[in-house]
Amino acid sequence: MIFNSLPFFIFFTIFFILYWFVFNKNLKLQNCLLLIGSYIFYSWWDWRLLPLLIGYTSINYLLGYYIDKATKPQTKRFFVFLGCFTGIGLLFYFKYVNFFITSLASAFAKFNISLNIHTMNIILPLGISFYTFRTLSYIIDIKNKKLKPTSNWVAFFSFVAFFPCLLSGPIDKAKTLMPQLERNREFKYDEAADALRQILWGLFKKIVIADSLAEVTDNIFSNYQHFRGSGLLLGAFYYSIQMYTDFSGYSDMAIGVGRLLGFDVTRNFNYPFFAQNVAEFWRRWHMSLTSWLTDYVFTPLSIAFRNYGKFGLIMAIIINLTLIGIWHGANWTFAVFGLLHGCYFIPLILKGTINKKKKIDPNKSMPTLIEFLNMLKTFTLVTFALVIFRSDSVSNAFGFIKGIFSKSLLMPPGIGKPICIPLIIVFLIIEWIQRDKRHVLQIQNIKYTGMRWGIYILLLITIIIVYPPDVQKNKAFIYVKF
Amino acid sequence: MKKFLLKIFAFFFSVLILFLICLFFVPDIRSENSLLAALPDKHALLAKAISPKIILVGGSNVSFGFNSQKIIDAYNMPVINTGITISLGLKFILDDVKPYINKGDIVVLSVDYECYKKSEISSFDGKEELVPLLFDIFPKGRNYLDFDQKIHLLHYLPNYSFSKLTVKNLFSKFQSVKPKSGYDDFYGRYSFNKYGDAYIHWTLPSITFSPEEKCNGNEQINPDVTNFLTDFRKYVTAKNATLVMIPPPLEATSFENQEFFIKKVALELKKIDLPLVSGASRYEFADKYFFNNPYHLNKSGVDKHTDIVIADLSKIIRH
C-alpha cells in the first residue's frame, strides 16, 4: 500500500473518519487506532514481517524502562549497549550480512583462497532502516536524560510503527514525536488544508516529474554503454532531479498525512538544489537522517577527535557521511557516495567556511551570478556523486563517468522525452519563487480563491493524466527499498 | 471540521463535473484516425459482404496474419479480416462480430495465448484501448459490456477523460492524416486493405523485438475464457454457421518459452470439444517471418501462414 495508490486512499479515508469522528474523545483509543492502522498498513506489504516489528518494539520498550530504572552506571551502560546491539545487529543481519559474506569471499579470492561460505536467503523487512533509527534515538535519549521513558506502551508502539513515516521516514526522533503521542490532538482547519496541499504537491512531484524522468534514467543507467556522452550527462542530471522529486515527493506526502492526523512531522527537505555549497546541501537534503546522525554520530565523534583540530573534524565528517552512504544499503556504491561527499567537505573545512550560512535573501527575485555559479557547482558535485549512488557497481559508475567525458559529449543527447527539460526548468523556477515556504503550494498570497482552486485542479488533472491506470506500470518510491 | 469536509466535497465535486464534461462532451480527436477507428470500417465491410463468407476473428495476430486475397482465390468466398488488437478484449471482439454472422458463414477464430491466462484478465475483459472506442468511436459497443467488464474498465476512465485536454489531443487535428504516398503508419486507421488485412507493414523492414517470456509453470487457464468460447460456439451453431479454431502464429523462441502453456490450452480446448483445427506447432514460425512482435507476421510470414490456414480450412470447406 503506497501513498499514491487507490488502496491507500480508501484505507486513509476510513482511518481519518474513525480517527477524528469516533475515537477523538479518548487519546488512548485514538492511539490504539493509530497503532492498529499502522500495523494494517505494514501488513499490507507482508504480514510475515509484523512479528519482527512487534518483537523489536517490545524489547526497546522494556530497555527504555530498565535504562531509566538502573542505578548503577555499568548496568545502565549494559542496557544501552543491548539496545544499540539489537538495533544495529538487526540492521546488519537483514541488510548487510550477505554483502559482508560476498565481500569477504571476494577479498580472499584475490589471494587465491577460496572460502566455502554461502550467502543467506534473507528478506529485507520494509522500513527497517527507519524504525531502528527511531528506537535507537529513544534509547540514547533516555541514557542522556533528554527523555523520560514512557509508561504508555500504546504510545510507544505507535511511535515506532507510525504509519505515515514507517516505510521511508522522515526519521522522527523520540523527543519530537513521543510527546505528540502523549497529548491530546485537535483538528485545525488551516493545518489540515495545508497538509492536503502538501500531499498534492508531493503527488505531483512523484508522478509527474520523478516517474517521467525514471522512464529515461532507468534505460540510460542500464545501458550506459550505448549512449553518447551528452546523453549520459543529461541522464545524470535527470537522475538528480528524479531522486529529489521522488524522495521529497514521498516526504511531502508522509508529512501531509501526519499533519492531517494532527502531528508535526520533521521536515526532510528544504530546497537543496539552491544550496551554495555541499555543507549547506546536507543541511537541506534528507534533513531528518542528517540531523539524526549529527546528534548520535557526528557530535560524539567530533568531541572524541577534538584534539586533532581540523583533521579531527575532517575525520568525523568523513565517517559520518560514509555512514549515511552505507545506511542506504549493502553496496560499495553507497559507501563511495558517502565517502565522496565527505571529501567534498575538506576544502570547506580548510577554508573555514563549513558553518558559514549563505542563505539567499528570500525577497530577491534573482540570484547574483556568484550565487548562481555556487548553486551550479554544488548541483554538479551532487550529480556526480549520485551517478555512483545509482549505478549497480562502482566499475559501472566509472564506466558511466568515463562515457560522459568522451568525444560524443558535444553531440546531441538523443535520449528521448525532450519534454523533460522544460518540465524541469519550470519546476525549478517555481521552487525558486517559493523557496521560503514550507512547500511550493503555499499560495495563500494569491487572493482569488478561484485561481488557487484552478491551480489545484490543474495539478490533480495532470497527475491523473500522467498516472498509469495499470498498477504494474507504477514505479515504486526509490527510498522504500532502503 | 465541517468547513474542511465541505471544501473537500466541493473540490472533488468540481473535479467530477469536469471529468464528466470531458468524457462525454470533449471530442477525442486523436482517435479519429487511430487504429481503433478502423472498427466501423470493418463493420462496413462485414455488412457489405454476402453470405456465405469467411470471417477472420481475433486480435492483432489476425490483422497482421492474413493475405485474404489468397483465401478468396482458394475458396471463392468473400473474406473479411476483423482483427484489430487483442487490447479490446476477447469478450468484446466476439460480441462485436456476432451481429454479422449469418447462415453458412465460416468464423475462423485465432486467440492469442495470453488471453487464456488467468493472470491476464485484461486480455479478456479489455484494456485501456477499449475506453476511447466505447466513448468516441463506437458508443453502441457499450451495450456489449457485462458487469465485470464495466468494473474492470472503470479505473481507466479518469485518465482517458482528462487526457482529452492534452495538447496532443487538441492539436492532433492539424497533423497530416493520410498522405497520398509514403504512408507508413502500420498502427493507423488506414493501415488496412479492402479486406481488413493490415498491409502497410508488408513493404517495411522488420523491427527487432523481444520474445515472449518463459513460462514459470504456474500459469492457469481462465475458466471464464473457455466458458465464453463454448457459448460463442453455441451462438455460431445456432446461426447455422461454422466455428473453426486455429492456433495463433507464434515466433519460434516464444513458442518454445510458452510451450508448457500452449499444450495446456490445446488440452483444455479438446476437453470442451473446441479443438484447434491442427496442432499448435504447425503455426510455429521462424523469427525471420515476424515483423515487430512474436505474433505479427511480415509479408513472407503472412503468405506462409495464409497457405497453412487455406490447407487447414480444406478440412471444413468443401470446394
HADDOCK unambig.tbl for C-alpha pairs under 7 A between the chains (distance, minus, plus):
assign (segid A and resid 189 and name CA) (segid B and resid 1 and name CA) 6.52 0.50 0.50
assign (segid A and resid 189 and name CA) (segid B and resid 4 and name CA) 6.24 0.50 0.50
assign (segid A and resid 457 and name CA) (segid B and resid 15 and name CA) 6.84 0.50 0.50
assign (segid A and resid 461 and name CA) (segid B and resid 162 and name CA) 6.45 0.50 0.50
assign (segid A and resid 464 and name CA) (segid B and resid 158 and name CA) 6.68 0.50 0.50
assign (segid A and resid 464 and name CA) (segid B and resid 159 and name CA) 5.41 0.50 0.50
assign (segid A and resid 465 and name CA) (segid B and resid 159 and name CA) 4.83 0.50 0.50
assign (segid A and resid 465 and name CA) (segid B and resid 162 and name CA) 6.07 0.50 0.50
assign (segid A and resid 465 and name CA) (segid B and resid 163 and name CA) 5.45 0.50 0.50
assign (segid A and resid 469 and name CA) (segid B and resid 155 and name CA) 6.47 0.50 0.50
assign (segid A and resid 469 and name CA) (segid B and resid 156 and name CA) 5.68 0.50 0.50
